[in-house]
Amino acid sequence: MKILDCTLRDGGYYNSWDFSPEVVNAYLHAVAESGIEYVELGLRNFKKNGYFGAFAYTTESFLKTIELPSGPTYGVMVDAKTILASGLSVNEAIDNLFVPKSDSKVGLVRVAAHFSEVYGCKEITQKLKSMGYIVGFNLMQSGGKASELISELAAEISSWDTVDALYFADSLGNMDGDEVVRIITALRKEWNGDLGIHTHDNMSLGLTNSITSIRNGVEWIDSTITGMGRGAGNTQTERLISELKFKGIADYQCNPIYELVIRYFEPMQKQYGWGTNLLYFIGAQNNVHPTYIQKLLSDSHYGVDEVVGAIDFLKEFDDTASFDESLYSKALSINSVDEKVSGSSDLIGLAEGKEILVVANGPSLETYETGIKNYIEEHKPYVLAVNALPLLNEYVDSYVISHNSKFLSQKQLYSSFNTSVILPIHRFSEEDLSFVQSNNRLLDYGVIVKDGIFQSNDENCVVPYDLTACYALAAALAMKPKSISLVGFDGYEKFDPRQAEVNELFKLMHVTCSSTKVRALTPSSYAIAKGSIYEPTV
């Protein structure tokens, strides 16, 4: 068996393939000292829009600038789509990206292909083989594919007589041991050469699946330092070599890798946050590509419940096994069931001349729960809750919801409420409405999102950001209150973009609705007037 460490290639999905020279040098020497046989340095690509580091391209000119210690065979990966969609012939495309092996520091080239691309890849592997390279071929997203199809493609690839190692990839991270054995069995019906596995650790099975593969005759095992790789990451090199040594399967030198992990990669892991967690596990169970989860977790706009809501939305689609930017955006806004903005006059005068207390679910809500309840009992404001708030349910006059991932994560709660719900009906499907309207009176108030604009109209509003808090404040103003008080509006960290967005909202509110007094009555970092739930009435 042999290990292929692909940290600089798969890990690049977290830092745009922009590794520091110090990290690269330490990594290359540690891997060489460990006895690992193959190192995949990065990708081979044509020019892309945007900034990407050196290992997104791994050009021959760049490779001349770095020292590659003796020992491992070095390689790169090329996506079949890079060649097939280049607008060039296969030969022209490869000649633009590669030189003959005799003129390169690279000895291995792996071609990564989706099942639908396999029949177009014969010429790619032929050309690379003719240039002298060891050729690997990765079948992406192999999990869940029919055994007959896997065997059919294995037969096709075998007929080319150009591939040295045929890989199957657990791209979604949802394979278990039985699935691994099933795929190996299907491949072996038509393929007699070396097999390899590329695991993802979404369900914490990467290492187990790697060992299972070895015990079932797989010769090539992929891994990365600390598992650094797309989404939840991969089998961790340091754990793999330790386990192989412990089981007497192979004798790699562990200490150089351990030192590399502790000095360089654990700090990077804290910075970028790769590694398995429950959300990757849920995504894998529902065939949701890990890039969706990675992007959701890296966006500070969304908390855990919003991510869960987005996953609930995505799992209803059949094509989430591959990442799609437009579907990702749809999962975040989750609106436009009907582009025509609805609305009614239901809110006009609903709290005219009264104080409205808008309650958000900031961390301080639980701290000040008793004080807030006492304030409501004493002052008797009209209480608007931003999203579901079971903690204060008996005090809420109206819930305010805007169709987004927060709603999807909480929608089951609304069927147990018995009050009114303010919402933009045009953003909700009939199925979604069924959760809300069973015991609640629906008050339709439309919403439009336009950058830099805040307007509270009688039947609808225009808000600068697609935040439920923005919508709730616009709805509150439509009710013609004497004043608006806020609790649970704690604010976010200084550099969280939502902090700036809500502060901008308050500025726009002050310009357009300055006659209505707005104050926060629990601690808040927002730039608004402050009061206290404990202040006396006189």
C-alpha positions in Angstrom: 0.0 0.0 0.0 1.0 3.6 -0.4 -0.2 7.0 1.0 -0.8 10.0 -1.1 -0.9 13.2 0.9 -2.9 15.9 -0.8 -2.9 18.6 1.8 -1.8 21.4 -0.5 -4.4 20.5 -3.1 -7.5 19.6 -1.0 -6.6 22.0 1.8 -6.5 24.9 -0.6 -10.3 25.0 -0.6 -9.9 26.8 2.8 -7.2 29.4 2.0 -7.5 29.7 -1.8 -4.4 27.6 -2.2 -2.3 30.4 -0.7 0.1 28.6 1.7 3.0 30.6 3.1 6.5 29.6 2.0 7.4 28.7 5.6 4.4 26.3 5.9 5.1 24.7 2.5 8.8 24.1 3.3 8.0 22.6 6.7 5.3 20.5 5.2 7.4 19.1 2.3 10.3 18.1 4.5 8.1 16.5 7.2 6.2 14.4 4.6 9.4 13.3 3.0 10.9 12.4 6.4 7.8 10.4 7.3 8.2 8.0 4.3 5.0 8.9 2.6 5.2 7.8 -1.0 3.2 10.4 -2.9 2.5 14.1 -2.5 -0.1 15.9 -4.5 1.1 19.5 -4.7 -2.0 21.2 -6.0 -4.2 21.7 -9.1 -3.3 22.4 -12.7 -5.7 25.0 -14.0 -6.0 27.6 -16.8 -6.3 31.2 -15.6 -9.3 31.8 -13.3 -11.1 35.0 -12.3 -10.1 36.2 -8.9 -7.1 35.7 -6.7 -5.8 32.2 -6.1 -2.5 31.1 -4.6 0.3 29.3 -6.3 -1.1 25.8 -5.6 -4.3 26.4 -7.5 -2.1 26.4 -10.6 1.1 24.6 -9.6 2.8 25.8 -12.7 6.1 24.4 -13.9 7.7 27.8 -13.4 6.5 28.0 -9.8 7.7 24.5 -9.1 11.2 25.6 -10.1 11.2 28.1 -7.2 10.6 25.6 -4.4 12.7 22.8 -3.1 11.1 19.3 -3.4 12.9 17.0 -1.0 13.9 13.6 -2.4 11.8 10.6 -1.5 8.2 11.1 -2.5 6.9 11.2 -6.0 5.2 14.5 -6.6 2.0 15.0 -8.4 -0.8 17.4 -9.4 -4.5 17.0 -10.1 -6.4 18.2 -13.1 -10.2 18.3 -13.3 -11.5 16.7 -16.4 -13.8 19.7 -16.8 -10.8 21.9 -17.1 -9.7 20.1 -20.2 -13.1 19.2 -21.7 -14.5 22.8 -21.3 -11.4 24.6 -22.3 -12.5 25.3 -25.9 -9.3 23.6 -27.1 -8.7 20.1 -28.3 -7.6 17.7 -25.6 -4.0 17.6 -27.0 -3.9 21.4 -27.2 -5.3 21.9 -23.7 -2.8 19.4 -22.1 0.1 20.8 -24.0 -0.8 24.2 -22.6 -0.9 22.9 -19.0 1.8 20.2 -19.0 5.3 19.5 -20.2 6.8 16.0 -20.7 7.5 14.3 -17.5 11.2 14.3 -18.3 11.1 18.1 -18.1 9.0 18.3 -14.9 9.4 17.9 -11.2 6.0 16.2 -11.3 5.8 12.4 -11.8 2.1 11.8 -11.2 -1.1 13.4 -12.7 -4.5 12.5 -11.4 -7.6 13.3 -13.5 -10.8 13.9 -11.5 -14.0 13.2 -13.3 -17.7 13.0 -12.5 -19.4 9.8 -13.7 -21.0 11.7 -16.5 -17.6 12.8 -17.8 -15.8 9.4 -17.9 -16.5 8.5 -21.5 -14.9 11.8 -22.6 -11.6 11.2 -20.7 -9.9 8.5 -22.6 -7.9 10.9 -24.8 -6.9 12.9 -21.7 -5.3 9.8 -20.0 -3.8 8.7 -23.3 -2.1 12.1 -23.8 -0.8 12.2 -20.2 0.5 8.6 -20.4 2.3 9.4 -23.7 4.1 12.3 -21.9 5.5 9.8 -19.4 3.4 10.4 -16.3 2.0 8.0 -13.8 -1.8 8.5 -14.4 -4.4 8.3 -11.7 -8.1 8.6 -12.4 -10.6 9.7 -9.7 -14.2 8.8 -9.9 -15.8 11.6 -8.0 -19.0 11.1 -5.9 -18.9 7.4 -6.1 -21.1 6.8 -3.1 -24.7 5.7 -3.9 -24.0 4.9 -7.5 -25.4 1.7 -8.9 -22.9 -1.3 -8.8 -23.7 -2.0 -12.4 -22.7 1.6 -13.4 -19.5 1.4 -11.4 -18.6 -1.9 -13.1 -19.4 -0.5 -16.5 -17.2 2.5 -16.0 -14.4 0.4 -14.6 -14.5 -1.7 -17.7 -14.4 1.4 -19.9 -11.4 2.8 -18.0 -9.6 -0.6 -18.1 -10.0 -0.8 -21.8 -8.0 2.5 -22.2 -4.9 0.8 -20.8 -3.6 4.2 -19.6 -4.6 4.4 -15.9 -2.2 3.3 -13.2 -4.4 3.8 -10.2 -8.2 4.0 -10.3 -9.7 5.9 -7.4 -13.2 6.1 -6.0 -13.9 9.3 -4.0 -16.3 9.7 -1.1 -16.9 13.3 -2.2 -20.0 13.8 0.0 -18.5 12.1 3.0 -21.4 9.7 3.5 -19.9 6.3 2.8 -19.7 3.6 5.5 -17.7 0.4 5.6 -20.4 -1.6 3.8 -20.6 1.0 1.0 -16.8 1.0 0.6 -16.8 -2.8 0.3 -19.7 -2.7 -2.2 -17.8 -0.2 -4.4 -14.6 -2.1 -4.3 -16.4 -5.3 -5.3 -18.1 -3.5 -8.2 -14.8 -2.1 -9.4 -12.9 -5.4 -9.1 -15.4 -7.1 -11.5 -13.8 -5.1 -14.3 -10.6 -3.6 -13.0 -7.4 -5.6 -12.1 -5.0 -2.7 -11.5 -4.3 -0.6 -8.4 -7.3 0.9 -6.6 -7.3 4.0 -4.5 -9.7 5.7 -2.1 -10.2 9.4 -1.4 -12.3 9.9 1.8 -14.1 12.8 3.4 -14.7 12.8 7.1 -18.2 14.3 7.3 -19.5 11.4 9.3 -16.2 10.8 11.2 -15.6 7.6 9.1 -12.6 8.7 7.0 -10.0 6.7 8.9 -12.2 3.7 9.4 -13.1 3.6 5.7 -9.4 3.9 4.8 -8.5 0.9 7.0 -11.4 -1.0 5.6 -10.2 -0.3 2.1 -6.7 -1.5 2.8 -8.1 -4.7 4.3 -10.0 -5.2 1.1 -7.1 -4.8 -1.3 -7.0 -1.0 -2.0 -3.4 0.0 -2.6 -3.6 3.9 -2.6 -4.9 5.8 0.4 -5.4 9.6 0.3 -5.0 11.7 3.4 -4.2 15.3 4.5 -2.5 16.9 7.5 -5.1 17.4 10.2 -7.6 16.4 7.6 -7.3 19.8 5.9 -9.7 19.7 3.0 -13.0 20.8 1.6 -15.9 20.8 4.1 -15.3 18.5 7.0 -12.0 17.5 5.6 -10.3 14.2 4.9 -8.7 11.3 6.6 -6.0 12.8 8.8 -2.5 11.8 7.8 -1.2 11.9 11.4 -3.9 9.5 12.6 -3.6 7.3 9.5 0.1 6.6 9.8 -0.2 6.1 13.6 -3.0 3.6 13.1 -1.1 1.8 10.3 2.0 1.5 12.6 -0.1 0.3 15.6 -1.8 -2.4 13.5 1.5 -3.5 11.9 0.3 -2.7 8.4 3.0 -0.1 7.6 5.9 1.6 9.4 5.8 5.4 8.6 7.8 7.8 10.8 5.2 9.7 12.8 7.2 12.3 14.7 7.9 14.6 11.8 4.2 14.8 11.0 3.2 15.2 14.6 5.6 18.2 14.9 4.3 19.7 11.7 0.7 19.4 13.0 1.4 21.0 16.3 3.5 23.9 15.0 1.7 24.8 11.8 -1.5 23.1 11.1 -3.4 23.1 14.4 -3.1 27.0 14.5 -4.4 27.1 10.9 -7.2 24.7 11.7 -8.3 27.1 14.5 -8.2 30.0 12.0 -10.1 28.3 9.1 -12.2 25.8 11.0 -12.1 22.6 8.9 -13.0 19.4 10.6 -16.1 17.3 11.2 -19.1 18.5 13.2 -22.8 17.7 13.4 -23.7 20.0 10.5 -21.4 18.2 8.1 -22.8 14.9 9.4 -26.4 16.1 8.7 -25.4 17.3 5.3 -23.7 14.0 4.4 -26.8 12.1 5.5 -28.9 14.2 3.1 -26.5 14.1 0.1 -25.7 17.8 0.5 -22.3 18.7 -1.0 -19.9 19.8 1.8 -19.2 23.1 0.1 -22.7 24.2 1.0 -22.0 23.6 4.7 -18.5 25.1 4.5 -19.8 28.3 3.0 -22.6 28.5 5.5 -20.3 28.0 8.4 -17.8 30.5 7.2 -20.5 33.2 6.8 -20.9 35.1 10.1 -24.4 36.1 9.1 -25.8 32.7 9.9 -26.0 30.8 13.2 -26.3 27.1 13.7 -30.1 27.1 13.5 -30.0 29.1 10.2 -27.6 26.5 8.8 -29.8 23.7 9.8 -32.7 25.5 8.1 -30.7 25.9 4.9 -29.8 22.2 5.0 -33.5 21.3 5.4 -34.2 23.4 2.3 -31.4 22.0 0.3 -32.2 18.3 1.0 -35.5 18.7 -0.9 -33.5 19.1 -4.2 -32.1 16.3 -6.2 -29.0 18.1 -7.5 -27.3 19.1 -4.3 -24.6 16.5 -4.6 -22.7 19.1 -6.6 -22.3 22.7 -5.5 -24.3 25.3 -7.3 -23.9 29.0 -6.3 -27.4 30.0 -7.4 -29.0 27.2 -5.3 -26.8 28.3 -2.4 -28.1 31.8 -2.7 -31.6 30.5 -2.9 -31.1 28.5 0.3 -30.1 31.6 2.1 -32.9 33.9 1.0 -35.5 31.2 0.4 -38.0 33.6 -0.9 -39.7 34.7 -4.1 -42.3 31.9 -4.1 -44.2 34.7 -5.8 -42.3 37.7 -7.1 -45.4 39.9 -6.8 -45.2 41.6 -3.4 -48.3 41.0 -1.3 -49.6 43.1 1.6 -52.7 44.2 3.4 -53.8 47.0 5.7 -53.9 44.6 8.7 -51.3 46.5 10.7 -52.6 50.0 10.3 -53.4 51.3 13.8 -52.9 47.9 15.4 -50.9 49.6 18.2 -51.7 53.2 17.5 -50.5 55.5 20.3 -49.1 52.6 22.3 -45.6 51.5 23.1 -44.4 48.5 21.0 -41.8 46.2 22.6 -39.8 44.4 20.0 -38.1 41.3 21.4 -35.2 39.6 19.7 -33.5 36.4 20.8 -30.1 37.8 21.9 -28.1 35.9 24.5 -29.2 38.5 27.2 -32.9 37.5 26.8 -32.6 34.7 29.3 -30.5 36.8 31.6 -33.2 39.5 31.8 -36.2 37.2 31.4 -37.8 38.1 34.8 -37.1 41.8 34.3 -38.7 41.8 30.8 -41.8 39.9 32.0 -42.2 42.4 34.8 -41.8 45.3 32.4 -44.5 43.8 30.1 -46.9 43.3 33.0 -46.4 46.8 34.3 -46.2 48.8 31.1 -48.5 46.7 29.0 -46.8 47.3 25.6 -47.8 45.6 22.4 -45.2 42.8 22.2 -43.7 41.8 18.8 -41.3 38.8 18.8 -38.7 38.5 16.1 -39.0 34.9 15.1 -40.1 32.1 17.5 -39.6 32.9 21.2 -40.9 30.0 23.4 -39.3 31.7 26.4 -41.9 34.6 26.3 -44.6 33.0 24.3 -47.5 33.8 26.7 -46.5 37.5 26.5 -46.3 37.8 22.7 -49.1 39.7 20.9 -47.6 39.0 17.4 -44.7 37.0 16.0 -42.8 38.5 13.1 -41.3 36.2 10.5 -39.6 36.7 7.2 -39.1 33.6 5.0 -35.5 32.6 5.5 -33.4 29.8 7.0 -34.2 30.9 10.5 -37.9 30.2 9.8 -37.1 26.8 8.3 -35.3 25.8 11.4 -38.2 26.9 13.7 -41.3 26.3 11.6 -42.5 23.3 13.6 -42.8 25.6 16.7 -45.5 27.9 15.1 -48.2 25.2 15.1 -48.2 25.2 18.9 -48.7 29.0 19.1 -52.1 30.7 19.3 -51.6 34.3 18.4 -51.1 36.5 15.3 -48.2 36.2 12.9 -47.0 39.1 10.8 -45.4 37.8 7.6 -44.9 38.6 3.9 -47.2 35.9 2.5 -45.7 36.3 -1.0 -42.5 34.7 0.2 -44.1 31.5 1.6 -45.2 28.4 -0.1 -48.5 26.7 0.8 -46.6 24.0 2.7 -44.8 26.6 4.7 -47.9 28.5 5.5 -49.5 25.3 6.8 -47.1 25.3 9.8 -48.0 28.9 10.6 -51.7 29.2 10.0 -53.1 26.2 12.0 -53.8 28.2 15.2 -52.6 31.7 14.3 -54.1 34.7 12.6 -52.0 35.7 9.7 -51.3 39.4 9.1 -49.9 39.9 5.6 -47.3 42.7 5.4 -45.2 42.7 2.2 -41.4 43.2 2.0 -38.9 44.3 -0.7 -35.2 44.3 -0.1 -33.3 47.2 -1.6 -29.8 48.3 -0.7 -29.7 51.6 1.3 -33.5 52.1 1.5 -35.8 51.9 4.5 -39.5 52.6 4.1 -42.4 51.6 6.3 -45.6 51.8 4.3 -49.2 50.8 5.2 -49.2 47.5 3.4 -45.6 46.7 2.8 -42.1 47.9 3.5 -38.7 48.3 1.9 -35.7 47.3 4.0 -31.9 47.5 3.2 -31.1 43.9 4.4 -32.9 40.6 4.4 -32.9 40.4 8.2 -36.1 39.6 10.1 -35.2 42.4 12.6 -35.3 44.9 9.8 -38.7 43.7 8.7 -40.0 43.6 12.3 -39.0 47.3 12.9 -40.7 48.3 9.6 -43.8 46.4 10.7 -43.8 48.1 14.1 -43.7 51.5 12.5 -46.7 50.6 10.3 -48.7 50.0 13.5 -48.4 53.8 14.3 -47.0 53.4 17.8 -46.1 56.1 20.3 -42.7 54.6 20.8 -40.6 51.4 20.1 -38.6 49.7 22.8 -36.2 46.9 22.1 -35.0 44.0 24.3 -32.7 41.2 23.3 -31.0 43.4 20.7 -27.6 42.7 22.1 -25.6 43.3 18.9 -22.8 41.3 17.4 -19.0 41.3 17.6 -17.4 44.5 16.3 -16.3 43.0 12.9 -19.4 40.9 12.3 -21.0 42.4 9.2 -24.5 42.1 10.8 -23.4 44.7 13.4 -22.8 47.3 10.7 -26.0 46.3 8.8 -28.2 46.8 11.8 -26.5 50.1 12.7 -27.1 51.3 9.2 -30.8 50.3 9.6 -31.1 52.4 12.7 -29.6 55.4 10.9 -32.0 55.0 8.0 -34.9 54.7 10.5 -33.8 57.9 12.2 -33.8 59.8 8.9 -37.2 58.5 7.7 -39.1 58.1 11.0 -37.4 60.5 13.5 -40.7 61.3 15.2 -41.0 57.8 16.7 -38.8 57.3 19.7 -36.7 54.1 19.6 -34.7 52.8 22.6 -33.0 49.6 23.7 -34.0 48.6 27.2 -31.5 45.8 27.7 -27.7 46.1 27.1 -27.0 46.7 23.4 -23.9 47.5 21.3 -25.9 49.1 18.6 -25.7 52.9 18.1 -29.2 53.7 19.4 -30.7 55.5 22.4 -30.6 53.4 25.6 -32.9 53.0 28.5 -33.6 50.2 31.1 -36.3 47.8 31.8 -35.8 48.6 35.4 -36.3 52.3 35.2 -39.3 53.7 37.1 -42.3 55.0 35.3 -42.1 58.5 36.8 
